[in-house]
Amino acid sequence: KRPPSAQAAAAVAARRKLAALPGSFLAHVTTVRRADGSLFTDVECAQTANTMLLAAYETTANALSITLYETARAPRAWARLVAEVEAVLGGRDPTPADLDALPYLSACFKEALRLSPPGSATIREASRDLLLHGHLIPKGTAIHNAVFTAQRDPAVWGADADEFVPERWTDPARGPPPDLLAFGGGALMCAGQRFALEEAKMTLVRLAARGLSFELSPGQVPLAMHAPLTYGPAKGVFVRPRLDAARAAADAAARRQGKEGGEN
């Protein structure tokens, strides 16, 4: 296959420049270069964009739904999360820079991802012949990695592997937790991982900062799940939001003050 001519390469660059806003994700993907100096192909750019769309929509929505489901079943965990958020923010609006100061919020989200990873399985190709437990896996074989099963394995996660325990990520006495496989791993780790984590955590921060808590509607334990492509609630998660009485009174007072100020 002949390399593209300078004229063709210039045409591709011009087309890409017109298609992407400066500073946007698409602009970055279409202009970033590999170690050898080459650009991603149009197909690779489209595939990466599709990954980011999934990270911004269905998979993140599933992960947030499961987090609210698990914390609604564990109100003490949600109360601790809210207390952490209020202590860090002190009433101001959150920013992405605050996320590093919210380890328990991160632990709750990680634990939900561990129990119900939206990407419940991944596929890898054997780069060489492998002998695993007496079974030969020839080079080039597609290997399905059962993420869901691995993340609930009692031999790896302990006797409480099926339980929602955010403290497994924050309690030094439990030792360092195993690697989370929800985003894959190695060179083929999900390109949307950082974006998905920030998006989901910021959503949780804003819910907690408003003093909200959530009560599950009846009939959802155990939660019906399905996996047509990604793994998530079959019919969604239904909750009743509750506003802390003190926060509700403060919000009402703020609205009254704003109304009076407008009238003056």
Secondary structure, 3 states (H helix, E strand, C coil): CCCCCHHHHHHHHHHHHHHCCCCCHHHHHHHCECCCCCECCHHHHHHHHHHHHHHHCHHHHHHHHHHHHHHHHCHHHHHHHHHHHHHHHCCCCCCHHHHHHCHHHHHHHHHHHHHCCCCCCEEEECCCCEEECCEEECCCCEEEECHHHHCCCHHHHCCCCCCCCHHHHCCHHHCCCCCCCCCCCHHHCCCCHHHHHHHHHHHHHHHHHCCEEEEECCCCCCCCEECCCCCEECCCCCEEEEECHHHHHHHHHHHHHHHHHHHC
